[in-house]
Amino acid sequence: MFQFEEQTVTDFGPCECCGDISRHARGLVRINDELYAAYEVHWTIQKVASHGAEFYIILGAWGEGTTAADKFAVALHYFVEPDRSGFAVVDADKTSISSNPLVGRALPRASVIDTPLATEVFDLIDAIWLEDENIAEVRDAVAPPSA
């Protein structure tokens, strides 16, 4: 169903306050060769188990004649706890994706949860999770042992 184009992986840092390096992976998703979505994943290298990761999805109309006004963003936080891990939809309007030039609207959590969009977003996240090898470190994260 989904066809993936892994775009770029960029490292940033070191962070001035902690010295850590962050990684940013981007990709495109197509359906029947038509652009369907863009996505970004952000995490701190070797710190996913303690900090998690941020997943941003840009959906809407793509192609010739479309603008940012035709697109919207959804944000999810990937968390790792001692007994479970998973995704939580967060307020995209309070994240860095809201200033992306491709995004016309960054949706608050309440506009996603318990809507048909939530099913669409989680289907896409599942596919990204399984298909994008650039996020292997995020997939392989294990919670730190409890003290």
Protein Blocks (a to p, Z undefined) as FASTA:
>chain_A
ZZcddfbdcdedddfklopacddddddddeehiafbdcdddddehilmmnopaddddedj
edehiafklpccddddddddfkbccdddddfklcfklmpmkbmbdcdfklmgopaklmmm
mmmmmmmmmmmmmlmmmmmpccdddZZ
